[in-house]
Amino acid sequence: MNTDAYKVLKLISGENIICELTEDDGKYEISNPLLMHVHPSISKSGMSESLMLSRWVQPFTEQESFAIDPKHVIIMLPASPGLSLYYEGVLNKIEGAMEEISAMEDIDIDIDTDKEEIYDELLLKLNVEAKSIH
């Protein structure tokens, strides 16, 4: 990935996102946008903040890139090297999880048949003649 293309955007909606950004025909084209959640906390050593990244709109669409009108962006800044590494790590984890889900969907298991077989095996182990247990 091109870390120079990673940008932090503050949108007029108040959301902060990190994404890959290119400009096209006066519009911003963004891909892999992640919503930035900053959580402040107080500890014995003082105030600290932690950052959590989550998918922005991908849970709701299959689309991978989005056009944003520059009028909806309050400020755009390049992501720091540390944030860029964290962003890539989160994207890799999301991609890995999506691949696992996709692989699980490819497995065709007849769950009802499996449950019936397991039930029959349990009945045999219990030496029960009737199939109904009360």
RATARA-V924713 format. One line per field, one symbol per residue. psi: psi as a letter, one per 20 degrees, with the letter a starting at -180 (. if undefined). burial: # if it has 24 or more other C-alpha atoms within 12 Angstrom, else .. Layout:
psi: ???
burial: ???
//
This chain:
psi: qoihipqppoqiiiqpqprppqpoljqpoqqlppppopoqqpahiaprqqppprqfihiiqiqhqqppphijpgqpqqqrgghggggggggggggghhhggghhhioopngggggggggggggghilphqipp.
burial: ....#####.....########.....#########................####.........#.#.......#..#...##..##.##...........................................
//
